[in-house]
Amino acid sequence: MEIVTFFKEVLALLTPMTLLIFAGATVLGILVGALPGLTATLAIALLTGVTYGLDTQAALIVLLGIYVGAIYGGSFTAIMLNIPGTASAAATAMDGYPLALKGEGGRAKGYATVGSLMGTIFGLIILMALAPWISRLALRFTAVEFSLLALFGILICGSITSQDWPIKGWIAGVLGILLSTVGIDPLHGYARFTFETPMLLTGIALVPAMIGVFGIPQIIRTMKTPDAKHVVIAESGRILPTWKDFKKLIPASLRSGAVGTSIGAIPGVGEDIASWGSYGVARKLSKHPEEFGKGSYEGVLAAETGNNAAIGGALIPLLTLAVPGSPPTAVLLGALWLHGIRPGPMLAVESPGFIYQIGAMLLVAACIMSAWGLLLTRVVAKALSIPRGIFMPIIAVLCVIGAYSLNLSLFDVWIMLGIGLIYYLLTEMKYPAAPLILGLILGPLLDENLRRALTVHDGSLLPFMTRPFALLFLLAIIISLGSRTSWWKRLRDYAFRRSG
């Protein structure tokens, strides 16, 4: 019965006007995601007011089309420029850009497109089939679990992105956490590390920091080395993977979809950690882990599957509990209220079939997104044939616009330039960029929930070791830290010899 309802909703969307709205919204989302700084959250926020004059269905089509397109769009600049358009595409750059340097950027983009399509479909299936169960599971998380989850995400990101010593990745993550503490303390309301500067009361904005960390070092490196390699996208040949090649990666794609959807369903986590979580799991379970970070199609597929699967996962707590699963869904919650839709336990009573309608919209948006992605790959490839002396200054201008557009503040531009220049020096010493951004994103979640957990339990650390989910995350943290040490490798080799 539910399947019949779902396909009825899909057929109802297949009208010329509806498809035209989908096409326009999705391509706009892709462009927003590809431009550094213009995130899915910002795009949904800016267009929520514009959709007020539309009927509810058209408004949802616009907002979901932009959401799906923007999460996917970040992979364009991640693969071709090593500047992720969105934070959720940072993991994609790990293998996408090395592939582009080898002249395989078009094929990498094909894998990213397929992964995004599969991830979105996987997420919507879980949304429709397992929404109540996953919501109840996430509802059992307390401040203890949230703090450990945030710490685990930062540590595993540092481990898998470090080129030499994992401690460099962990230091970068800690630096991001420290930056996230600037501003008004959310628990007690006093200013921290603002140095009597009013502009710092709101903290370090994510978008300028992200552009600075990923954009400025890349621009400097590109402009100072005229003979450096530049991205070469094949003008001919296949973009989509062959069925024979893709069939080998189906298990990794399904795992990444499961990881991405599960992480997305946890309130407040979102697509960024889902992407890194999927990438990390794929690397640990891969038959060729040594290829990750050097140009692995499996890595590109895992990252893009994970961050798009998180869309469906993030919608689960939003629709069933009125608790956003990610920053874009937080803005989407306000848009739903604006159009008279009240997410929560009573949604199924007040709006029967609404979840299936959302699932149908995600399916159509994902298909149109894939078509646009394949069409735009060669167009973007031609754009990147522009000489770097012309193209990179354009990117620099777009970075400034992206940093300024968030709050219309020159202070954010200075933040972007300052963090970018500092991190350029750190990248020269092989400190990875992604852990810092993830630390900045998850720092508030870690800081607030850790202090809340300690306050509630009178400073006792016992709940961190006795609660089932907390213990699971704690073990994952220990394994993540220990797996990169020499004694862990000796223990593993000893265990293999004993078992052999």
C-alpha angles and dihedrals in degrees: 000000000000091000091052090051091049095052091046088057090049092051091048089059095053097091123121095245094046093049090048090054090047091050094049095045094046096049089047089052091050091051092047091050092047094053111082111249100011098106131185089252092055093045093051091046093051095047099042091085091045091056092055091094093050126086116260097260095049091046092052091047091054095047097043092043090054091045094053094041095048095051088052096040094066089071092069097068092031091061100034103036105015086239107115110218088212132024090244089064095056092096090051090060091059092076103007095068095047088052090050090052088056091054093256098107094115092054091045088054088052091055090047090052094049091046092050092050093048093044093052092047092047091050095050091049090054090044092057099036106036106022097119095046096047091045092054089049093051090044090064091063115107132187088280093060095042093053093049092045091054092048092048092051093052094046096048090048090053091048097052099041100049113107095204120354118029090213088072089061091048091050090052090051092050089050089055091050090051091051090051091060093064112109136028114352106241094214103044103016100233127131118258127196094343095127089215091297110139093204090062094057090090091049132235107322114232098223098056090043092049093049091047095049096045103026110039098050091047092049092048094047092047096048097044096052110056092178095050120120117269131199115282116190115192111248092204137030132055124331098178116066118250117254089247092056095041094047089065090057099046094097091051090048093051091048091049091049091052093047093046095048093046093050092044090055091061106093115251099008104094139168098320098067090035089061093049093042092053091045092050094049091047091052094049093048098038122114088221107038091155089071093061112106091019100069115304121168088201090058092052092047093048095049095048093043090051099049094046093045087056089066092070091040093052090051092058098073090034095059100034102035104017086239114129116233094202141009094266091052090050088062090041089056090061090048091053091051089049089058095047098259115133112200116207141080092319095054093095090054098043097039110023113199094015094126090054090049090054090048091052091050091051091051094051092043091051093051093048090045090055092050092050091046093056092045094049097046095080092039091055089044090059090048090054091056087076110113111267092236087067102030102049095053087054089053089049090054091049089051090054091047091048093051093045096045096066098068101356087244130139087206089071089053090054089048089053093049094044096048091042095054093045092048091048087064090048093050088053085061089049098254107153119238102212098069091056092054092045089049089052091050098044098031095091090048091051096042098046098042096043092054092043091051092049091048094050093048096042093249094307119146092198095098089059089063102034105047109088099228092040090052090050092053091044091054090048090053092050091049091047091053097040099044092071096051127095095237091055090053091049090050091049092049090049091051091050092050091049092049091046 
